[in-house]
Structures are given as C-alpha cells and as structure tokens.
Amino acid sequence: MLAKRIIPCLDVSDGRVVKGTRFSALKDVGHPVECAKAYDTQGADELAFLDVNASLDGRRALISLIEEVAEVCFVPLTVGGGIRSIEDVRAVLSAGADKVSINTSAVQTPYLIREGAENFGSQCMMVAIDARHEPGFGWRVYTHGGSKPTPLEAVAWAHRVEDLGAGEILLTSMDTDGTCSGYDCKLTKAVSQSIGIPVIASGGAGDLVHLAQVLTEGSADAVLAASIFHFGRYTLQAVKEFLLLKGIAVRHHVQNHPL
C-alpha cells in the first residue's frame, strides 16, 4: 500500500497565513515563514502555499515570499495563486517550489496544463478544484478563490485536466471548508475513483477520524488540512500515529534539515 501524505496548508493573504470558513471570515494565523518552518520540523510530508487573493486581485504570485518559505522548507512545496502563464510557472518553480497549483487559470486557459506538463513534467502540474454541491447538477466548480461559479462539474472537469496532463488534483469541498465537520467523502470518492492520478482531499478536517475517513471511504491519496494544525488542536505526529493505529500507511517522521 502506498503511504498516504499529510499536507499542512498555508492560505496566504496580504503576506499572512489566514484561515476562514467556507472561503470567508478569514482569521490571521501567523507569518508564512514561521509556519512553514514549524510544519517542516514536525514532519509534514509536503507543504502547500496558496495565495488566496492573487487571482481575485489579478496579480502574480508573491515570488519573494515563496523564496523565503522555500529556504526553510525541506519537503516538497506546492505553490498556487496568480499563476496564469508558462512564465509564471517557471518563475514559481525557480523560486523554490516543486509543484504549482492552478485553478482559475486552468479553467480560463486549459492549454496551460498541457504546456506546463510538456515543459516541466506532469509531476509539477497540480490542478486545484474548488467545488460546491448542487442537487441535480453534481458539484459545481468555482474559480477566483471560490467567488465565481462556472458551468463545469467537478468529476467531468477532473477527467479533462487528467487528459490535459495534470499530475495531481487538489480537491476542496466549499461546503465543508473550515467547518471542522469532516471532509466531503462523497465528492472525494466520486473524483478519486473516476481518474487515475492522485487526489488530495481538502476542506473540513476537524478531528483525526475525519482524516482516516476520507483516506479510506473517500479513496483520497493525501489529505490537506489547516485549522487542526494552525490552531494547535493536533500535531502532525499525533495525526500519523492515529492513522497508523487505523492501519493506514503513512510516512515515518524524519527530522528535516538542510544539507
């Protein structure tokens, strides 16, 4: 069994890590560099850095801040927000990111997925899908930080981005995001079982059992979480120990340090 990954998420707004509920009511959590350093030391398998306002503000990703985070983070780093061109992809990867995550630009210019995969490899191209359930439709895809609905349905869109060359999907349920009530296992399972690339479940972690559920019932390959880590409810070590007790394979913690 492949080990499941545990990925803390740094949602960044105006240079600070924030966390909200259903993409609103943002609360300040701390500085990105300090948060990244702490999670790297704790044993994160990867780290996600998402500039939540970049697409909405129509600006590029914060390269200097990405460079600062990359200097203290020795696990794979995914960066999303404000990436609209192949030049933006190159700039973010050159700043120290291992992967880019695109959402709004993937919907607006799908060829960017293929262009990025051809230039840098599919493993560098993650597509983020933010979705909200609508009876009779499925899960509607939203862009611009969850503020704009699209005609796309999440499962069908996941198929499309896989065909275009995406190497991974970051799937966020807008219905459960920040609620700490559990992941949307139905959404995660529907997407995970319909495609052949890894799916990272996001939105709703509030208890250790929630992570176990989405990794098993939801067929997720990894979990992304913010609130349970930012507000000190659980450490990464506690999460991994719990999952191991549940028979879920996770990566053992190795102290990360520079060469």
Buried (B, 14 or more C-beta within 10 A) or exposed (E): EEBBBBBBBBBBBEEBBBBBBBBEEBBEBBBBBEBBBBBBBBBBBBBBBBBBBBBBBEEBBBBEBBEBBBEBBBBBBBBBBBBBBBEBBBBBBEBBBBBBBBBBBBBBEBEBBBBBBEEBEBEBBBBBBBBBBEEEEBBBBBBBBBEBEBEBBBBEBBBBBBEBBBBBBBBBBBBBBBBBBBBBBEBBBBBBEEBEBBBBBBBBBBBBEBBBBBBBEBBBBBBBBBBBBBEEBBBBEEBBBBBEEBEBEBBEBEEBEEE
